[in-house]
Amino acid sequence: MADTVSVRGTAATPGGDAKPEDFSAGQLRPDAVFRGPIEVSRDQVRVPSRYRVHLLPDAKPTERGIVYRRGEDRFLLAWSRVEHAIAAEVGEPEGVRTIVFDLALEVSGAECVVCRLDAEPGDEAIAVARAIQLGIGRERCSASLRALAAEGLPTRCYTDLETLSEANLETLRFRL
């Protein structure tokens, strides 16, 4: 059995230092990741239901957490809610690639709830990795995320999101 979630509109920016007050339109709202149904678009990916992914559209790391959008509303996922963070490169070596960040909020037995954002490989991904590491602490980051923050390349690579999700589920189950 699988959940269907959207994979569009999840880009992070290299700045990463913007404060929620810096946004010109709308008000920042407390995190509402688990309220309401997940929006489904025409671009979908099937992921194992044991690994529930909530996408963070237009995500930007800040000092307080990750600010993201749903429609015109802005929300904050506070760093204190993140139990562990994993980064990996997803895509074909000779094709389109992205760096995917999964922020684990809850791990219970064989099930896991994560929030996902992505960034372009290079400076943008490095800035996001460094902000996450600073926000939650080095000890709660995967070796791949730490390598990305320090050296610019994650140590984990996958061809698709489903394979990434399965691998991340196993990593989190045995880590926490």
C-alpha positions, 0 to 999 in steps of 0.5 A: 500500500502506498501514499501519493504525494506531490513532488513539485514546488519543493525548492530551497534557496541558498540564502537560508538566513532569511527570517520569517519576518522578512517575507513581505506578503502574508503572515507566518503561521505555526507549523501545520504539517499534519493538518488537512489532506495532502494536496495531490498534483498531476506530478505524483510519486508513489512512496511506501506508506510506512514512510509518510512524506510531507512536502515543504513547498518553497522551503527556506531554512531560517534560524528558527526552522524551515519556512514553507508555503501552502498557497498564500500561507506561510508555515514554520517547521521548528528545528525542535520538531526534527529528530534526524535529517538525511540528505541524498542525491536523487537522479541519473548520473548523466541526467537531471539530479537534485539533492533531497533532504528528509527531515524525520519528525516521528519514527515509531517501529516500522513507520516514519513521518518525514518532511521533504525539501530539495535543492539544486546540487552545488551552492544551494544544497550546501547552504541548506545542508549547513543550515539544517546542521546548525539548526538541529545539531551535527549529531542528528544529521546523517553522515551524508548530510554532514559530508554535503555541508562540509565537502559539497557532495552527499555520500548517498545517491539514488536513481528515484524517490521510492528507492530513497524512501526505502533506504531512508526508512531503514536508516532511521529505523536502526538509528533511532 
